[in-house]
């Protein structure tokens, strides 16, 4: 009977589930289910995973040792995707690695459907993270904190944390993932960290500084000024800037007169 390991949709949860599945069912069929997204099936047993950092780190060390760092990062990024089957696909990829002579080349084994799926998920997450590095817009709040809201499909905060920490090492800034209800927080001259389980203070997040209002107005005015109506090409614009990203960007918010 197939064993399904139930975990939360977090890196710690998924790696803990993979740890237990590998320890108990590496030679047989098993699956990883995300809590709240599991559809009960016949002839399956369900087990809730005890999630710990120790398990997650142990599994990560094993993957790096036997599959290599490149495969590890593909697996890591795949586990950040929004695909509910990602854990199961990674588990099957790990099983497939035992069937090839050089397990460190597992991600080249794209003829296997599970490996190809993990590779595709990894690439999708990496591409989305790269897009957000370009499209994220911060606004300065009254307390001086730089704040941004994003609506990603995947859990990209850990992928973009280092990028913005390098760009703004002397600033206090925060990025809120509205999809997964997670904060990426960076304090001046410190390392960034993730915060779960906290609610966004809507009133505080909308209380921007006077300088922010002025610069937002100037930024929008710049885009209106450089635009040439006769050369507008909506299709080309969507290729460079998909509609999905525009809702959280300053230049696509309300008109200038609503800001000042």
C-alpha positions as CSV (number, residue, x, y, z in Angstrom):
1,X,0.0,0.0,0.0
2,X,1.3,3.4,-1.0
3,X,2.4,5.7,1.9
4,X,1.7,9.4,1.7
5,X,3.7,11.7,3.9
6,X,1.8,14.9,4.9
7,X,3.8,18.1,5.5
8,X,3.5,21.9,5.4
9,X,4.3,23.7,2.2
10,X,7.7,25.0,3.5
11,X,11.3,24.0,2.8
12,X,11.6,22.5,6.3
13,X,8.4,20.6,6.0
14,X,9.1,19.2,2.5
15,X,12.7,18.2,3.3
16,X,11.5,16.6,6.6
17,X,8.9,14.6,4.6
18,X,11.5,13.6,2.0
19,X,13.8,12.5,4.9
20,X,11.1,10.2,6.4
21,X,10.1,8.8,3.0
22,X,13.7,8.1,2.0
23,X,14.4,6.5,5.4
24,X,11.3,4.3,5.4
25,X,10.3,3.8,1.7
26,X,13.2,4.4,-0.6
27,X,12.8,1.0,-2.2
28,X,9.0,1.2,-2.7
29,X,6.3,3.6,-3.8
30,X,5.6,6.7,-1.7
31,X,4.3,10.2,-2.1
32,X,4.6,13.6,-0.4
33,X,1.3,15.5,0.3
34,X,0.9,19.1,1.2
35,X,-1.2,19.8,4.2
36,X,-4.6,21.2,3.2
37,X,-4.1,20.2,-0.5
38,X,-4.3,16.4,-0.2
39,X,-7.1,14.5,-1.9
40,X,-7.8,11.2,-0.2
41,X,-7.2,8.2,-2.5
42,X,-8.0,4.5,-2.1
43,X,-5.3,2.1,-1.1
44,X,-3.1,4.8,0.4
45,X,-2.0,5.3,4.0
46,X,-1.4,8.8,5.3
47,X,1.2,9.8,7.8
48,X,1.7,13.3,9.2
49,X,5.4,14.2,9.3
50,X,7.1,15.6,12.5
51,X,9.0,18.5,10.9
52,X,12.4,19.5,12.3
53,X,15.4,21.4,11.1
54,X,17.6,18.4,11.9
55,X,15.7,16.2,9.5
56,X,15.7,18.8,6.8
57,X,19.5,19.5,7.1
58,X,20.3,15.8,7.1
59,X,18.4,15.3,3.9
60,X,20.0,18.4,2.3
61,X,23.5,17.1,3.2
62,X,22.7,13.7,1.6
63,X,21.4,15.3,-1.6
64,X,24.5,17.5,-1.9
65,X,26.8,14.6,-1.2
66,X,25.4,12.0,-3.6
67,X,23.6,14.2,-6.2
68,X,25.8,17.2,-6.2
69,X,25.2,20.9,-5.6
70,X,23.7,21.6,-9.0
71,X,21.0,18.9,-8.5
72,X,20.5,20.2,-4.9
73,X,19.7,23.7,-6.2
74,X,17.3,22.3,-8.8
75,X,15.5,20.3,-6.1
76,X,15.5,23.3,-3.8
77,X,13.9,25.6,-6.4
78,X,11.5,22.9,-7.5
79,X,10.2,22.6,-3.9
80,X,9.4,26.4,-3.9
81,X,7.0,26.0,-6.8
82,X,3.2,26.1,-6.6
83,X,2.8,22.5,-8.0
84,X,1.1,20.3,-5.3
85,X,3.0,17.2,-6.6
86,X,6.4,18.7,-6.3
87,X,7.4,16.7,-3.2
88,X,6.5,13.4,-4.9
89,X,8.3,14.4,-8.1
90,X,11.5,15.1,-6.1
91,X,11.2,11.8,-4.2
92,X,10.9,9.9,-7.5
93,X,13.9,11.8,-8.9
94,X,15.9,10.8,-5.9
95,X,14.9,7.2,-6.5
96,X,15.8,7.4,-10.2
97,X,19.3,8.7,-9.3
98,X,20.0,5.2,-7.9
99,X,19.4,3.7,-11.3
100,X,22.1,5.6,-13.2
101,X,25.9,5.1,-13.0
102,X,26.7,8.6,-12.0
103,X,24.0,10.0,-9.6
104,X,25.5,13.5,-9.8
105,X,24.3,13.7,-13.4
106,X,20.7,13.0,-12.5
107,X,19.4,16.3,-13.8
108,X,20.8,15.5,-17.2
109,X,18.5,12.4,-17.3
110,X,15.6,14.3,-18.8
111,X,14.2,11.3,-20.6
112,X,12.7,10.4,-17.2
113,X,9.4,12.2,-16.7
114,X,9.9,12.9,-13.0
115,X,13.4,14.4,-13.6
116,X,12.0,16.5,-16.4
117,X,9.2,17.8,-14.2
118,X,11.6,18.7,-11.4
119,X,13.8,20.5,-13.9
120,X,10.9,22.4,-15.4
121,X,9.6,23.5,-11.9
122,X,13.1,24.6,-11.0
123,X,13.5,26.7,-14.1
124,X,10.0,28.2,-13.6
125,X,10.8,29.3,-10.0
126,X,14.2,30.7,-11.0
127,X,12.6,32.7,-13.9
128,X,9.9,34.1,-11.6
129,X,12.5,35.1,-9.0
130,X,14.6,36.8,-11.7
131,X,11.5,38.8,-12.8
132,X,10.8,40.0,-9.3
133,X,14.4,41.2,-8.9
134,X,13.6,43.5,-11.8
135,X,10.0,44.5,-11.1
136,X,9.8,44.9,-7.3
137,X,9.0,48.5,-6.3
138,X,9.7,49.7,-2.7
139,X,7.8,52.6,-1.1
140,X,9.2,54.5,1.9
141,X,6.9,54.4,4.9
142,X,6.5,57.2,7.5
143,X,8.8,55.2,9.8
144,X,11.6,55.1,7.2
145,X,11.2,51.5,6.3
146,X,11.2,50.5,2.6
147,X,8.2,48.3,2.0
148,X,7.0,46.2,-1.0
149,X,4.2,43.8,-1.6
150,X,4.3,41.1,-4.2
151,X,1.9,38.4,-5.4
152,X,4.2,35.5,-6.6
153,X,3.0,32.1,-7.8
154,X,6.0,30.4,-6.2
155,X,7.7,31.0,-2.8
156,X,10.5,33.2,-4.3
157,X,11.5,35.2,-1.2
158,X,14.5,33.1,-0.3
159,X,15.7,33.4,-3.9
160,X,15.6,37.2,-3.9
161,X,16.8,37.9,-0.4
162,X,20.5,38.1,-1.1
163,X,19.9,40.3,-4.2
164,X,18.2,43.0,-2.3
165,X,20.4,42.6,0.8
166,X,23.4,43.4,-1.5
167,X,21.6,46.4,-3.1
168,X,20.3,47.9,0.2
169,X,22.7,46.8,3.0
170,X,22.3,50.0,4.9
171,X,18.5,50.2,4.7
172,X,15.7,48.7,6.8
173,X,13.4,47.0,4.3
174,X,10.6,44.5,4.1
175,X,8.9,42.5,1.3
176,X,5.5,40.9,1.9
177,X,4.4,37.8,-0.1
178,X,0.7,38.2,-0.2
179,X,0.2,34.8,-1.8
180,X,1.9,32.8,1.0
181,X,1.5,35.3,3.9
182,X,5.2,35.5,4.5
183,X,7.5,38.5,5.3
184,X,11.1,38.9,4.1
185,X,12.7,41.3,6.6
186,X,16.1,43.0,6.5
187,X,17.4,45.2,9.3
188,X,20.3,47.6,8.6
189,X,23.7,45.8,8.3
190,X,22.1,42.5,9.3
191,X,21.1,39.3,7.4
192,X,17.6,39.0,6.0
193,X,15.1,36.5,7.5
194,X,11.7,35.1,6.9
195,X,8.8,35.7,9.3
196,X,5.7,33.5,9.2
197,X,2.4,33.8,11.0
198,X,2.2,37.5,11.3
199,X,-0.6,39.7,9.8
200,X,0.1,42.7,7.6
201,X,-0.9,46.1,9.2
202,X,-2.7,47.5,6.3
203,X,-2.9,51.0,7.7
204,X,0.8,51.2,8.5
205,X,1.8,49.8,5.1
206,X,-0.2,52.5,3.4
207,X,1.2,55.4,5.5
208,X,3.9,56.6,3.1
209,X,6.3,59.5,3.7
210,X,5.9,62.9,2.0
211,X,9.1,62.2,0.0
212,X,7.6,59.0,-1.3
213,X,4.5,60.7,-2.5
214,X,6.5,63.2,-4.4
215,X,8.8,60.6,-6.0
216,X,5.9,58.3,-6.9
217,X,4.3,61.3,-8.7
218,X,7.5,62.1,-10.5
219,X,8.1,58.4,-11.5
220,X,4.6,58.1,-13.0
221,X,5.0,61.5,-14.8
222,X,8.3,60.2,-16.3
223,X,6.6,57.2,-17.8
224,X,3.7,59.2,-19.2
225,X,6.2,61.7,-20.7
226,X,8.5,59.2,-22.4
227,X,5.5,57.2,-23.8
228,X,4.8,57.8,-27.5
229,X,1.1,57.0,-28.1
230,X,1.5,56.2,-31.8
231,X,4.2,53.6,-31.0
232,X,2.3,51.8,-28.3
233,X,2.4,48.0,-28.7
234,X,0.5,46.2,-25.9
235,X,1.6,42.7,-27.1
236,X,5.3,43.6,-27.0
237,X,4.8,45.3,-23.6
238,X,3.2,42.1,-22.1
239,X,6.2,40.1,-23.3
240,X,8.6,42.3,-21.4
241,X,6.3,43.0,-18.5
242,X,3.5,40.4,-17.9
243,X,0.2,41.7,-16.5
244,X,0.7,39.5,-13.4
245,X,3.5,41.8,-12.1
246,X,1.8,45.1,-12.7
247,X,-0.7,45.2,-9.8
248,X,2.1,45.8,-7.3
249,X,4.2,48.3,-9.4
250,X,4.1,52.0,-8.6
251,X,3.7,53.1,-12.3
252,X,0.5,51.0,-12.7
253,X,-1.2,52.2,-9.5
254,X,-3.7,55.1,-9.2
255,X,-3.2,58.3,-11.1
256,X,-0.8,61.0,-9.9
257,X,-3.6,63.2,-8.6
258,X,-4.7,60.5,-6.2
259,X,-1.2,60.5,-4.6
260,X,-0.6,64.1,-4.0
